[in-house]
Amino acid sequence: MLSEELNTIIIGKKPVSTYVLSAIVMFNQGAEEVILKARGDVISKAVDVYNALRDRLGDSIELVNVEIGSENIGSKRTSYIKIKVKRTF
């Protein structure tokens, strides 16, 4: 679980290109998998980040898993998405 947390990019309000660059840097530093995680209103941005990453890296990445669900944050129930991407060589 610890290695999963280290390879997780939490999607927020920054531009899509910032998260794409973060994922590329993680891959270049030796990460085999990167997880894009977003909650609430920015779920669609996580999908945009994945699509931009796929456009940029082409066949050198592979979609491993997409997990959707909801979790309690404080007293609210919030939806989330986790997109797991693997680098292929």
Secondary structure as UniProt FT lines:
FT   HELIX           2..6
FT   STRAND          8..10
FT   HELIX           16..28
FT   TURN            29..30
FT   STRAND          33..39
FT   HELIX           40..42
FT   HELIX           43..57
FT   HELIX           58..60
FT   STRAND          61..73
FT   TURN            74..75
FT   STRAND          76..87
//
